[in-house]
Amino acid sequence: MAEVTNELLYEVLKSIHSRMDKLDTGLSDLRSEMITMRGALVTVQQDVHHIYSRLDRVDQRLDRIENRLELRELAEAQARFEEHP
């Protein structure tokens, strides 16, 4: 078996240190990407919320329009009925 010397241990520790630096850099990159993705997700959630809000307003307007049309149709039907007894 090879003799373990301080120089050999030093080289192994340098190698481990270098690999740990690469891992730390990679982890930092992943954190940045996650923060970016979280921001994009929040933006999408806000957009969906705005779409639902606008859709709700359009739905309310459509209900009012339908109610007016039904009232108009009812008035027209009553007027026709009164013209032709």
Biopython code that builds the backbone (N, CA, C, O; Angstrom):
import numpy as np
from Bio.PDB.StructureBuilder import StructureBuilder

atoms = [
    (1, "MET", "N", (0.838, -1.170, 0.000)),
    (1, "MET", "CA", (0.000, 0.000, 0.000)),
    (1, "MET", "C", (0.884, 1.233, 0.000)),
    (1, "MET", "O", (1.947, 1.259, 0.620)),
    (2, "ALA", "N", (0.415, 2.272, -0.719)),
    (2, "ALA", "CA", (1.215, 3.480, -0.841)),
    (2, "ALA", "C", (1.280, 4.199, 0.489)),
    (2, "ALA", "O", (0.358, 4.153, 1.304)),
    (3, "GLU", "N", (2.391, 4.854, 0.672)),
    (3, "GLU", "CA", (2.596, 5.591, 1.917)),
    (3, "GLU", "C", (1.801, 6.899, 1.869)),
    (3, "GLU", "O", (1.837, 7.614, 0.868)),
    (4, "VAL", "N", (1.097, 7.201, 2.935)),
    (4, "VAL", "CA", (0.296, 8.421, 3.020)),
    (4, "VAL", "C", (1.200, 9.517, 3.570)),
    (4, "VAL", "O", (1.706, 9.437, 4.689)),
    (5, "THR", "N", (1.380, 10.531, 2.754)),
    (5, "THR", "CA", (2.234, 11.638, 3.167)),
    (5, "THR", "C", (1.386, 12.898, 3.260)),
    (5, "THR", "O", (0.238, 12.952, 2.818)),
    (6, "ASN", "N", (2.007, 13.902, 3.854)),
    (6, "ASN", "CA", (1.311, 15.185, 3.966)),
    (6, "ASN", "C", (1.041, 15.781, 2.594)),
    (6, "ASN", "O", (0.001, 16.405, 2.382)),
    (7, "GLU", "N", (1.964, 15.595, 1.664)),
    (7, "GLU", "CA", (1.772, 16.124, 0.325)),
    (7, "GLU", "C", (0.583, 15.473, -0.368)),
    (7, "GLU", "O", (-0.195, 16.145, -1.045)),
    (8, "LEU", "N", (0.448, 14.151, -0.193)),
    (8, "LEU", "CA", (-0.677, 13.424, -0.791)),
    (8, "LEU", "C", (-1.991, 13.893, -0.177)),
    (8, "LEU", "O", (-2.968, 14.119, -0.891)),
    (9, "LEU", "N", (-2.015, 14.036, 1.120)),
    (9, "LEU", "CA", (-3.220, 14.540, 1.794)),
    (9, "LEU", "C", (-3.549, 15.956, 1.330)),
    (9, "LEU", "O", (-4.715, 16.297, 1.130)),
    (10, "TYR", "N", (-2.523, 16.770, 1.163)),
    (10, "TYR", "CA", (-2.726, 18.145, 0.717)),
    (10, "TYR", "C", (-3.351, 18.159, -0.682)),
    (10, "TYR", "O", (-4.269, 18.937, -0.940)),
    (11, "GLU", "N", (-2.862, 17.311, -1.577)),
    (11, "GLU", "CA", (-3.397, 17.243, -2.945)),
    (11, "GLU", "C", (-4.856, 16.774, -2.932)),
    (11, "GLU", "O", (-5.692, 17.302, -3.664)),
    (12, "VAL", "N", (-5.147, 15.791, -2.103)),
    (12, "VAL", "CA", (-6.526, 15.295, -2.009)),
    (12, "VAL", "C", (-7.432, 16.388, -1.457)),
    (12, "VAL", "O", (-8.537, 16.581, -1.966)),
    (13, "LEU", "N", (-6.998, 17.097, -0.443)),
    (13, "LEU", "CA", (-7.794, 18.173, 0.146)),
    (13, "LEU", "C", (-7.990, 19.315, -0.851)),
    (13, "LEU", "O", (-9.067, 19.910, -0.898)),
    (14, "LYS", "N", (-6.968, 19.630, -1.648)),
    (14, "LYS", "CA", (-7.107, 20.661, -2.684)),
    (14, "LYS", "C", (-8.154, 20.252, -3.709)),
    (14, "LYS", "O", (-8.964, 21.068, -4.147)),
    (15, "SER", "N", (-8.126, 18.981, -4.084)),
    (15, "SER", "CA", (-9.097, 18.463, -5.040)),
    (15, "SER", "C", (-10.515, 18.558, -4.467)),
    (15, "SER", "O", (-11.442, 18.975, -5.161)),
    (16, "ILE", "N", (-10.674, 18.179, -3.230)),
    (16, "ILE", "CA", (-11.985, 18.254, -2.563)),
    (16, "ILE", "C", (-12.433, 19.706, -2.469)),
    (16, "ILE", "O", (-13.600, 20.018, -2.708)),
    (17, "HIS", "N", (-11.510, 20.589, -2.121)),
    (17, "HIS", "CA", (-11.834, 22.024, -2.016)),
    (17, "HIS", "C", (-12.295, 22.579, -3.364)),
    (17, "HIS", "O", (-13.258, 23.343, -3.428)),
    (18, "SER", "N", (-11.609, 22.196, -4.430)),
    (18, "SER", "CA", (-11.971, 22.646, -5.775)),
    (18, "SER", "C", (-13.356, 22.140, -6.153)),
    (18, "SER", "O", (-14.158, 22.891, -6.709)),
    (19, "ARG", "N", (-13.644, 20.877, -5.859)),
    (19, "ARG", "CA", (-14.960, 20.315, -6.165)),
    (19, "ARG", "C", (-16.046, 20.990, -5.350)),
    (19, "ARG", "O", (-17.148, 21.211, -5.853)),
    (20, "MET", "N", (-15.754, 21.322, -4.102)),
    (20, "MET", "CA", (-16.736, 22.004, -3.253)),
    (20, "MET", "C", (-17.020, 23.405, -3.782)),
    (20, "MET", "O", (-18.159, 23.869, -3.721)),
    (21, "ASP", "N", (-16.005, 24.078, -4.298)),
    (21, "ASP", "CA", (-16.208, 25.402, -4.901)),
    (21, "ASP", "C", (-17.130, 25.302, -6.115)),
    (21, "ASP", "O", (-18.013, 26.138, -6.306)),
    (22, "LYS", "N", (-16.913, 24.264, -6.935)),
    (22, "LYS", "CA", (-17.777, 24.065, -8.099)),
    (22, "LYS", "C", (-19.212, 23.776, -7.666)),
    (22, "LYS", "O", (-20.158, 24.295, -8.258)),
    (23, "LEU", "N", (-19.373, 22.953, -6.641)),
    (23, "LEU", "CA", (-20.709, 22.663, -6.120)),
    (23, "LEU", "C", (-21.373, 23.922, -5.581)),
    (23, "LEU", "O", (-22.563, 24.148, -5.800)),
    (24, "ASP", "N", (-20.602, 24.738, -4.878)),
    (24, "ASP", "CA", (-21.144, 25.979, -4.322)),
    (24, "ASP", "C", (-21.589, 26.920, -5.436)),
    (24, "ASP", "O", (-22.638, 27.556, -5.335)),
    (25, "THR", "N", (-20.796, 27.008, -6.491)),
    (25, "THR", "CA", (-21.160, 27.843, -7.634)),
    (25, "THR", "C", (-22.420, 27.306, -8.303)),
    (25, "THR", "O", (-23.317, 28.076, -8.647)),
    (26, "GLY", "N", (-22.490, 26.000, -8.487)),
    (26, "GLY", "CA", (-23.674, 25.379, -9.089)),
    (26, "GLY", "C", (-24.913, 25.604, -8.245)),
    (26, "GLY", "O", (-25.990, 25.886, -8.770)),
    (27, "LEU", "N", (-24.760, 25.480, -6.944)),
    (27, "LEU", "CA", (-25.883, 25.706, -6.032)),
    (27, "LEU", "C", (-26.346, 27.156, -6.091)),
    (27, "LEU", "O", (-27.545, 27.432, -6.059)),
    (28, "SER", "N", (-25.409, 28.063, -6.176)),
    (28, "SER", "CA", (-25.754, 29.479, -6.294)),
    (28, "SER", "C", (-26.524, 29.741, -7.588)),
    (28, "SER", "O", (-27.496, 30.496, -7.596)),
    (29, "ASP", "N", (-26.081, 29.113, -8.683)),
    (29, "ASP", "CA", (-26.789, 29.251, -9.958)),
    (29, "ASP", "C", (-28.205, 28.701, -9.857)),
    (29, "ASP", "O", (-29.151, 29.310, -10.356)),
    (30, "LEU", "N", (-28.349, 27.549, -9.211)),
    (30, "LEU", "CA", (-29.677, 26.964, -9.028)),
    (30, "LEU", "C", (-30.582, 27.867, -8.193)),
    (30, "LEU", "O", (-31.769, 28.005, -8.489)),
    (31, "ARG", "N", (-30.037, 28.464, -7.178)),
    (31, "ARG", "CA", (-30.824, 29.389, -6.354)),
    (31, "ARG", "C", (-31.309, 30.577, -7.180)),
    (31, "ARG", "O", (-32.462, 30.994, -7.073)),
    (32, "SER", "N", (-30.421, 31.111, -7.997)),
    (32, "SER", "CA", (-30.808, 32.233, -8.863)),
    (32, "SER", "C", (-31.911, 31.831, -9.825)),
    (32, "SER", "O", (-32.865, 32.581, -10.034)),
    (33, "GLU", "N", (-31.782, 30.649, -10.409)),
    (33, "GLU", "CA", (-32.812, 30.169, -11.330)),
    (33, "GLU", "C", (-34.137, 29.960, -10.611)),
    (33, "GLU", "O", (-35.193, 30.265, -11.164)),
    (34, "MET", "N", (-34.096, 29.446, -9.389)),
    (34, "MET", "CA", (-35.323, 29.239, -8.624)),
    (34, "MET", "C", (-35.991, 30.575, -8.297)),
    (34, "MET", "O", (-37.215, 30.687, -8.357)),
    (35, "ILE", "N", (-35.205, 31.568, -7.957)),
    (35, "ILE", "CA", (-35.759, 32.892, -7.672)),
    (35, "ILE", "C", (-36.412, 33.454, -8.927)),
    (35, "ILE", "O", (-37.492, 34.042, -8.860)),
    (36, "THR", "N", (-35.759, 33.274, -10.073)),
    (36, "THR", "CA", (-36.327, 33.735, -11.342)),
    (36, "THR", "C", (-37.620, 33.000, -11.652)),
    (36, "THR", "O", (-38.599, 33.618, -12.069)),
    (37, "MET", "N", (-37.633, 31.698, -11.453)),
    (37, "MET", "CA", (-38.839, 30.911, -11.711)),
    (37, "MET", "C", (-39.962, 31.305, -10.757)),
    (37, "MET", "O", (-41.123, 31.373, -11.160)),
    (38, "ARG", "N", (-39.627, 31.559, -9.513)),
    (38, "ARG", "CA", (-40.639, 31.983, -8.543)),
    (38, "ARG", "C", (-41.257, 33.313, -8.977)),
    (38, "ARG", "O", (-42.470, 33.500, -8.883)),
    (39, "GLY", "N", (-40.419, 34.233, -9.452)),
    (39, "GLY", "CA", (-40.928, 35.513, -9.938)),
    (39, "GLY", "C", (-41.835, 35.334, -11.141)),
    (39, "GLY", "O", (-42.871, 35.990, -11.249)),
    (40, "ALA", "N", (-41.443, 34.441, -12.051)),
    (40, "ALA", "CA", (-42.266, 34.185, -13.233)),
    (40, "ALA", "C", (-43.599, 33.559, -12.834)),
    (40, "ALA", "O", (-44.638, 33.888, -13.406)),
    (41, "LEU", "N", (-43.570, 32.666, -11.862)),
    (41, "LEU", "CA", (-44.796, 32.026, -11.396)),
    (41, "LEU", "C", (-45.734, 33.041, -10.754)),
    (41, "LEU", "O", (-46.945, 32.995, -10.973)),
    (42, "VAL", "N", (-45.182, 33.952, -9.967)),
    (42, "VAL", "CA", (-45.996, 35.003, -9.360)),
    (42, "VAL", "C", (-46.631, 35.868, -10.442)),
    (42, "VAL", "O", (-47.798, 36.246, -10.334)),
    (43, "THR", "N", (-45.871, 36.178, -11.479)),
    (43, "THR", "CA", (-46.397, 36.977, -12.588)),
    (43, "THR", "C", (-47.540, 36.247, -13.285)),
    (43, "THR", "O", (-48.561, 36.856, -13.606)),
    (44, "VAL", "N", (-47.376, 34.944, -13.522)),
    (44, "VAL", "CA", (-48.432, 34.157, -14.157)),
    (44, "VAL", "C", (-49.674, 34.122, -13.271)),
    (44, "VAL", "O", (-50.793, 34.253, -13.767)),
    (45, "GLN", "N", (-49.484, 33.947, -11.965)),
    (45, "GLN", "CA", (-50.620, 33.924, -11.045)),
    (45, "GLN", "C", (-51.357, 35.260, -11.067)),
    (45, "GLN", "O", (-52.588, 35.291, -11.044)),
    (46, "GLN", "N", (-50.621, 36.350, -11.113)),
    (46, "GLN", "CA", (-51.258, 37.664, -11.172)),
    (46, "GLN", "C", (-52.019, 37.832, -12.481)),
    (46, "GLN", "O", (-53.130, 38.361, -12.489)),
    (47, "ASP", "N", (-51.428, 37.384, -13.587)),
    (47, "ASP", "CA", (-52.107, 37.474, -14.878)),
    (47, "ASP", "C", (-53.412, 36.678, -14.869)),
    (47, "ASP", "O", (-54.441, 37.154, -15.349)),
    (48, "VAL", "N", (-53.362, 35.476, -14.326)),
    (48, "VAL", "CA", (-54.570, 34.646, -14.248)),
    (48, "VAL", "C", (-55.624, 35.332, -13.383)),
    (48, "VAL", "O", (-56.809, 35.324, -13.716)),
    (49, "HIS", "N", (-55.190, 35.922, -12.279)),
    (49, "HIS", "CA", (-56.127, 36.636, -11.408)),
    (49, "HIS", "C", (-56.786, 37.790, -12.162)),
    (49, "HIS", "O", (-57.993, 37.999, -12.042)),
    (50, "HIS", "N", (-56.002, 38.535, -12.935)),
    (50, "HIS", "CA", (-56.555, 39.647, -13.709)),
    (50, "HIS", "C", (-57.526, 39.141, -14.782)),
    (50, "HIS", "O", (-58.554, 39.766, -15.044)),
    (51, "ILE", "N", (-57.193, 38.022, -15.390)),
    (51, "ILE", "CA", (-58.085, 37.443, -16.398)),
    (51, "ILE", "C", (-59.410, 37.046, -15.758)),
    (51, "ILE", "O", (-60.474, 37.324, -16.311)),
    (52, "TYR", "N", (-59.352, 36.397, -14.596)),
    (52, "TYR", "CA", (-60.588, 36.012, -13.906)),
    (52, "TYR", "C", (-61.403, 37.235, -13.501)),
    (52, "TYR", "O", (-62.631, 37.224, -13.594)),
    (53, "SER", "N", (-60.730, 38.276, -13.057)),
    (53, "SER", "CA", (-61.438, 39.502, -12.680)),
    (53, "SER", "C", (-62.141, 40.112, -13.886)),
    (53, "SER", "O", (-63.308, 40.495, -13.811)),
    (54, "ARG", "N", (-61.428, 40.196, -14.982)),
    (54, "ARG", "CA", (-62.030, 40.766, -16.198)),
    (54, "ARG", "C", (-63.169, 39.876, -16.695)),
    (54, "ARG", "O", (-64.212, 40.379, -17.114)),
    (55, "LEU", "N", (-62.976, 38.582, -16.652)),
    (55, "LEU", "CA", (-64.024, 37.658, -17.076)),
    (55, "LEU", "C", (-65.267, 37.810, -16.203)),
    (55, "LEU", "O", (-66.393, 37.737, -16.697)),
    (56, "ASP", "N", (-65.061, 38.018, -14.923)),
    (56, "ASP", "CA", (-66.197, 38.227, -14.013)),
    (56, "ASP", "C", (-66.949, 39.498, -14.390)),
    (56, "ASP", "O", (-68.180, 39.506, -14.400)),
    (57, "ARG", "N", (-66.230, 40.565, -14.697)),
    (57, "ARG", "CA", (-66.890, 41.820, -15.103)),
    (57, "ARG", "C", (-67.655, 41.640, -16.411)),
    (57, "ARG", "O", (-68.768, 42.146, -16.558)),
    (58, "VAL", "N", (-67.060, 40.920, -17.357)),
    (58, "VAL", "CA", (-67.745, 40.666, -18.629)),
    (58, "VAL", "C", (-68.999, 39.828, -18.375)),
    (58, "VAL", "O", (-70.040, 40.073, -18.985)),
    (59, "ASP", "N", (-68.909, 38.861, -17.495)),
    (59, "ASP", "CA", (-70.053, 38.015, -17.161)),
    (59, "ASP", "C", (-71.172, 38.844, -16.531)),
    (59, "ASP", "O", (-72.345, 38.642, -16.845)),
    (60, "GLN", "N", (-70.817, 39.773, -15.646)),
    (60, "GLN", "CA", (-71.826, 40.640, -15.039)),
    (60, "GLN", "C", (-72.491, 41.524, -16.089)),
    (60, "GLN", "O", (-73.708, 41.709, -16.069)),
    (61, "ARG", "N", (-71.700, 42.063, -16.996)),
    (61, "ARG", "CA", (-72.269, 42.905, -18.063)),
    (61, "ARG", "C", (-73.187, 42.080, -18.954)),
    (61, "ARG", "O", (-74.252, 42.553, -19.353)),
    (62, "LEU", "N", (-72.792, 40.870, -19.265)),
    (62, "LEU", "CA", (-73.617, 40.003, -20.097)),
    (62, "LEU", "C", (-74.940, 39.691, -19.397)),
    (62, "LEU", "O", (-75.990, 39.669, -20.039)),
    (63, "ASP", "N", (-74.895, 39.454, -18.100)),
    (63, "ASP", "CA", (-76.129, 39.219, -17.341)),
    (63, "ASP", "C", (-77.056, 40.430, -17.428)),
    (63, "ASP", "O", (-78.261, 40.278, -17.627)),
    (64, "ARG", "N", (-76.496, 41.631, -17.278)),
    (64, "ARG", "CA", (-77.321, 42.837, -17.373)),
    (64, "ARG", "C", (-77.914, 42.983, -18.771)),
    (64, "ARG", "O", (-79.082, 43.346, -18.917)),
    (65, "ILE", "N", (-77.116, 42.702, -19.793)),
    (65, "ILE", "CA", (-77.613, 42.788, -21.169)),
    (65, "ILE", "C", (-78.730, 41.779, -21.390)),
    (65, "ILE", "O", (-79.762, 42.108, -21.977)),
    (66, "GLU", "N", (-78.530, 40.565, -20.928)),
    (66, "GLU", "CA", (-79.563, 39.541, -21.085)),
    (66, "GLU", "C", (-80.846, 39.946, -20.361)),
    (66, "GLU", "O", (-81.943, 39.747, -20.884)),
    (67, "ASN", "N", (-80.714, 40.513, -19.165)),
    (67, "ASN", "CA", (-81.897, 40.965, -18.427)),
    (67, "ASN", "C", (-82.625, 42.053, -19.203)),
    (67, "ASN", "O", (-83.853, 42.033, -19.285)),
    (68, "ARG", "N", (-81.895, 42.991, -19.767)),
    (68, "ARG", "CA", (-82.525, 44.057, -20.560)),
    (68, "ARG", "C", (-83.228, 43.476, -21.776)),
    (68, "ARG", "O", (-84.344, 43.881, -22.102)),
    (69, "LEU", "N", (-82.586, 42.534, -22.446)),
    (69, "LEU", "CA", (-83.209, 41.922, -23.623)),
    (69, "LEU", "C", (-84.480, 41.178, -23.247)),
    (69, "LEU", "O", (-85.480, 41.256, -23.961)),
    (70, "GLU", "N", (-84.450, 40.464, -22.139)),
    (70, "GLU", "CA", (-85.645, 39.750, -21.698)),
    (70, "GLU", "C", (-86.765, 40.736, -21.381)),
    (70, "GLU", "O", (-87.922, 40.480, -21.715)),
    (71, "LEU", "N", (-86.438, 41.858, -20.740)),
    (71, "LEU", "CA", (-87.455, 42.859, -20.440)),
    (71, "LEU", "C", (-88.003, 43.456, -21.733)),
    (71, "LEU", "O", (-89.210, 43.670, -21.855)),
    (72, "ARG", "N", (-87.124, 43.724, -22.698)),
    (72, "ARG", "CA", (-87.560, 44.280, -23.979)),
    (72, "ARG", "C", (-88.440, 43.272, -24.720)),
    (72, "ARG", "O", (-89.484, 43.631, -25.264)),
    (73, "GLU", "N", (-88.012, 42.017, -24.736)),
    (73, "GLU", "CA", (-88.808, 40.988, -25.402)),
    (73, "GLU", "C", (-90.167, 40.839, -24.738)),
    (73, "GLU", "O", (-91.183, 40.661, -25.410)),
    (74, "LEU", "N", (-90.174, 40.914, -23.421)),
    (74, "LEU", "CA", (-91.435, 40.823, -22.688)),
    (74, "LEU", "C", (-92.333, 42.010, -23.040)),
    (74, "LEU", "O", (-93.529, 41.827, -23.264)),
    (75, "ALA", "N", (-91.781, 43.214, -23.093)),
    (75, "ALA", "CA", (-92.562, 44.408, -23.438)),
    (75, "ALA", "C", (-93.073, 44.312, -24.868)),
    (75, "ALA", "O", (-94.218, 44.670, -25.142)),
    (76, "GLU", "N", (-92.229, 43.829, -25.787)),
    (76, "GLU", "CA", (-92.668, 43.677, -27.175)),
    (76, "GLU", "C", (-93.776, 42.641, -27.288)),
    (76, "GLU", "O", (-94.735, 42.841, -28.034)),
    (77, "ALA", "N", (-93.658, 41.550, -26.565)),
    (77, "ALA", "CA", (-94.697, 40.520, -26.588)),
    (77, "ALA", "C", (-96.005, 41.065, -26.028)),
    (77, "ALA", "O", (-97.077, 40.794, -26.569)),
    (78, "GLN", "N", (-95.915, 41.832, -24.948)),
    (78, "GLN", "CA", (-97.130, 42.419, -24.371)),
    (78, "GLN", "C", (-97.746, 43.422, -25.336)),
    (78, "GLN", "O", (-98.969, 43.492, -25.455)),
    (79, "ALA", "N", (-96.914, 44.202, -26.028)),
    (79, "ALA", "CA", (-97.439, 45.173, -26.976)),
    (79, "ALA", "C", (-98.133, 44.462, -28.133)),
    (79, "ALA", "O", (-99.188, 44.913, -28.581)),
    (80, "ARG", "N", (-97.572, 43.368, -28.623)),
    (80, "ARG", "CA", (-98.195, 42.600, -29.703)),
    (80, "ARG", "C", (-99.526, 42.006, -29.250)),
    (80, "ARG", "O", (-100.510, 41.992, -29.989)),
    (81, "PHE", "N", (-99.523, 41.516, -28.013)),
    (81, "PHE", "CA", (-100.739, 40.918, -27.475)),
    (81, "PHE", "C", (-101.849, 41.956, -27.353)),
    (81, "PHE", "O", (-103.014, 41.658, -27.618)),
    (82, "GLU", "N", (-101.490, 43.176, -26.952)),
    (82, "GLU", "CA", (-102.477, 44.237, -26.796)),
    (82, "GLU", "C", (-102.978, 44.719, -28.143)),
    (82, "GLU", "O", (-104.121, 45.165, -28.245)),
    (83, "GLU", "N", (-102.141, 44.642, -29.200)),
    (83, "GLU", "CA", (-102.560, 45.075, -30.534)),
    (83, "GLU", "C", (-103.538, 44.065, -31.139)),
    (83, "GLU", "O", (-104.444, 44.458, -31.873)),
    (84, "HIS", "N", (-103.376, 42.798, -30.851)),
    (84, "HIS", "CA", (-104.210, 41.733, -31.432)),
    (84, "HIS", "C", (-104.941, 40.979, -30.338)),
    (84, "HIS", "O", (-104.551, 39.870, -29.971)),
    (85, "PRO", "N", (-105.974, 41.566, -29.830)),
    (85, "PRO", "CA", (-106.696, 40.866, -28.734)),
    (85, "PRO", "C", (-107.443, 39.651, -29.193)),
    (85, "PRO", "O", (-108.084, 38.979, -28.384)),
]
sb = StructureBuilder()
sb.init_structure("model")
sb.init_model(0)
sb.init_chain("A")
sb.init_seg("    ")
for serial, (resi, resn, name, xyz) in enumerate(atoms, 1):
    if name == "N":
        sb.init_residue(resn, " ", resi, " ")
    sb.init_atom(name, np.array(xyz, "f"), 0.0, 1.0, " ", f" {name:<3s}", serial, name[0])
structure = sb.get_structure()
